[in-house]
Amino acid sequence: MENVYENEMKLEFSSKSENEAFARITVASFASQLDPTIEQISDIKTAVSEAVTNCIIHGYENKTGQIKVECKIQGKTIEIIIIDNGKGIKDIEKAKEPLYTTKPELERSGMGFTIMESFMDELKIESVEEVGTKIKMKKIIT
């Protein structure tokens, strides 16, 4: 089957907090081919940071696992997919509620999904307990 995307990339790294900046900058660099504004790049970086941080803190907790990032470009839209094979999310709707957190002791704000939703044009979350979580985000660069 022919690839329907104009360009794509895949990245895989250990779920260590020092890799969050690496993921953010790599995705922003890939998105730059769409000639986004500084604000659009900032939105993408912030959403990627939130998603990767969620994988590290919630998905894998105190263990190290792998995080996969895939980016696909079609027209003026970038799709960013972030996948972990961590513990999964028990209740996605509850997890999406502003200020909801399972880690209050870490002073987590519980705003990760809210931030992703507000900075991206589309957010989809798929998760299975003890299997992992997949976050799909799209940003249209106009």
N, C-alpha and C positions, 0 to 999 in steps of 0.2 A: 504494500500500500504506500502510495506517495505521501511524503510529509506535507501536511497542510500549513505548517508554520513557515514564516519567512526566515526565522532564525531561532535557535534555541541553545541552551547550555544546561549542564548538570554539574552539581558540586556536592561533595560528601565530605563530612568532617566530624571529629569527635565532639561530643556534647560538653565542651569546656567553655566557661564564660569568656575566656580570652579569644575564642573563635567567633563570638557574636559580632565584633567589629569587622572581622574578615568577611563574614557573610554579608553584612550590610553594605560594605564598600564594593564587594564583587558584584552584587545585584545592581547597585547604583551605576557602576561602570558599564554593565551590560545594557541597562536602560538608557544610558546616555546617547546611544545611536538613534533614539527617537527624538532627540533634541528637546528634552523637557526643560521646563523652567527650573530655577533654583528651588522654588517652593515644591514643585512636583517631585524633584529628586529627594528633598527633605522628607516629604510624605512617604515615599517608598522606603527610604532608610529607616524611618521611625517604625513603620509597619513590619518590616523585616526584623528589626531589633526586638520588637514585642513578640513576634512569633517564635524566633529562635530562643529568646529568653524563656518563654513558656515551655519549650521543649526541654531546656536544660533544668529548670527549677521544678516544673510539675511533671513532665513526661518521664524523666529519668531520675528525678529526686537526687539522691546521693550516689548514684551509679553513673558510669560513663557508657554511653551508647553512641550510635551514629545518627547524624541529622543529614537529611538529603534536601537539597534545594534545587528546584528546576525552574528555569525561566523560559518562556516562549513568547515570541513576538509575532503578531499578525496585524498588519496594517499599523494603526497608531495605538494598539493595545498591547500592554505587557501583562502576561499572566505569570504569577509567582506561586509556586507550590512548595510548601515546606512540610516535610514528613519526619516523624519520629516513630520508633518502635517501642515506645515507653508504655506507661501504665494505662494510657487512654483517659478519656473524660467520661465520668459516670452520667452526668446530666448536662448536655451541651447548652440547653436553654438557660439553665441556672448559671453556668459558667460565663455566659454572655452578659449577665446582668451587671450593670455598673456597680463597682465597689465590692462585688462578690469575690472572695479569695479563700483558698484552702490553706494559705500560708500567712496568717496575720502576724505570726512571730517574726517573719522576715520583713515586716513593714511593706508588704506588697500592697499596691493600691487597689488591685482588682479591676484595673481599667484596660488591661491588655487587649481584649477583644473589642471593647468600645473604641479604643484608639485605632485599631486596625480597620474597623468598620467606617470610622469617620474620615480616615485618610485615603482609603481606597474606594474605587467605584463599585466593587463587588467583593463579598467575603462569603466563603462556604467552608464549613467545618464538618469533617467526617471523623468519627472516632469510635473505636471498639475497645472496651476495657481489656487490659492485658495484651492488646495487640498493637495499639498505637493511634496516632492522630495525624490527619492530613488537613492542612489549611491551604485553601486556594484563594488567591486574591488577584483581582484585576484592576489595572489603572489605565485609563484612557488618556493619552497625551494629546492635548489639542493645541 
